[in-house]
Amino acid sequence: MFHVKLMLFMKLQVGVKVYLENDENKYPILQRSGEIYPEAQGLWDIPRGRINPGESLISALKRELKEETGLKLISTPKIIFAQDILRKDKGIHIVRLTYFSKIKSGEVVLDKEHRSFKWLNLKDLLAFKTLDPYAREVIESGSLKN
């Protein structure tokens, strides 16, 4: 009798996200475009993106932040949380690393991937019903404190 072992091959992706705190203890959140990301279903999230092959984590974080908001970091980002997101239906395993950094308030210039933004404090973020569940998990874990 032969035993056949089925190997599941998954595409591994690494993503970075950042909680950006301004001098008023508020954080920008972005609403993804439903036309570009229909699966987002109106969810709001912090700036995020995937790293490109050969790109460092911090370089990817800075690139995504600039592309999505036009904002720049004023402090060195510190990693505060890691998540495994298994999308077996799509054959994808995402490792997402969440950072914290300080930022100066400024004009947010959204890219075509987003349709709106807000600045919210932690209490309002937790009360925000359409906050991305992975972003909420970071706050509820206590990893992000004022």
C-alpha positions, -999 to 999 in steps of 0.1 A, spaced: 0 0 0 13 34 -9 8 64 13 6 97 -5 14 128 14 -2 159 1 19 190 6 2 223 8 22 251 -6 13 286 6 26 319 -5 44 337 24 40 375 26 54 399 52 34 430 60 41 460 81 17 484 99 23 514 121 4 532 148 14 568 145 9 590 175 8 628 171 14 654 198 -23 653 207 -22 615 214 -42 608 182 -37 582 155 -46 584 118 -68 557 104 -76 552 68 -106 538 50 -97 516 20 -114 521 -13 -143 497 -18 -137 497 -56 -100 486 -52 -105 465 -21 -141 451 -22 -132 426 6 -124 456 30 -162 463 33 -157 498 47 -132 488 73 -107 514 87 -71 506 94 -37 521 102 -12 526 74 1 493 62 15 474 33 37 445 22 74 445 19 91 440 -15 117 413 -19 150 426 -6 134 456 11 140 461 48 111 463 72 117 499 81 122 509 45 89 493 36 71 510 65 84 544 55 75 538 18 40 526 26 34 556 50 46 581 23 25 564 -4 -6 561 16 -6 594 36 23 617 26 33 617 63 69 611 76 81 595 108 98 617 135 110 589 157 125 554 152 96 529 148 95 502 175 79 468 169 50 462 193 31 432 179 33 403 155 4 384 139 0 353 118 -28 356 93 -36 323 75 -57 327 44 -60 290 35 -88 297 11 -63 319 -9 -32 299 -1 -15 328 17 3 330 50 8 367 60 32 376 88 22 411 99 45 432 121 30 462 138 51 492 148 46 523 169 62 557 161 56 594 167 45 617 139 39 654 135 3 663 126 2 674 90 -19 674 60 -27 638 50 -26 632 13 -44 600 5 -35 577 -24 -60 561 -47 -63 530 -25 -80 550 3 -111 572 3 -110 589 38 -90 593 70 -96 604 106 -74 612 136 -87 594 167 -75 588 203 -72 553 217 -106 554 234 -123 565 202 -103 539 182 -117 511 204 -152 525 201 -149 527 163 -171 498 152 -156 495 117 -119 493 129 -100 464 113 -101 434 137 -63 429 135 -58 466 144 -82 462 172 -64 432 185 -32 452 189 -50 478 211 -69 453 231 -37 434 239 -23 464 257 7 466 234 -2 502 225 -4 525 255 -2 563 258 
